[in-house]
Amino acid sequence: MAKVSGRVVKLGDVVSFKSDYEQCGQIVGFTTTMMGADVLILENEDGFGGEYIGGETRTQELASDCWID
């Protein structure tokens, strides 16, 4: 469980983030950094775009870098 845009998010929720450009993913898991920051494990079956994560179907993003549309 984590908070995004001040709201608690759960598995299956969709959030947006920016990696090269704005895109979105479905939450499939949670983890934390060594410093205790919440991290969302996101999935997009069609693959994410951009130079950094282009073509990947899973990525990890800090919850603080995500938002809910």
N, C-alpha and C positions, 0 to 999 in steps of 0.2 A: 504494500500500500504506500502511496505517496501523494503529495499535493501538487497540483498544477493549476495555475491561475487562482489560487486560494481554495480550490475544490479538491476533495479526496477523489482520486481516480482508482479504478480497479481493472482487473484483467478484462480484456475485450473492448475497453474504451478506446476511442481514437483521439489522438492529439496531433498538433502541428508542431513543426520545428524548422529551423533553417540550417541546411547544409548545402552550400552553394546557392540554393534558392529555397523558397518555402515549399515544404512537402508534408505529408502526414503518414502516420503509421498506427497500427493497432497494437495496444499493449499486450504482450504475451508473457511478461515476467518483470520482476523487480530485483534490484541489487543495490548495493551502496559502494561508494568509493572508500578508500582507506581513511579519509577524513570524515566519513559519515554522511556524505551528501547522497540524496536519493538519485538513483539511475533507473531509467525506464528501458526495458528491452522491447524494441518495436519491430513490427513485421509488416511488410507490404508484399503480398504474393506476386505482384507484377514487377517488383524490383524498384528500388529507389533510384533517383537520377543524380546527376552531377558528377564532378571529377573525383570527389572524395569517397563517396559510397556508391557510385554508379554501378548498377547491376546487382548489387547485394539485395537479398530479401530480408535480412535482419540487420539491425543496428542498435547501438546503445547510445542514449542521449541523457544528459543531466535533466532531471525533472524541472529544474529552475530555468532551463533553456527552452522549455516547451510551453505551449499554450493550448487552450481549448477554444475552438471557433464557435 
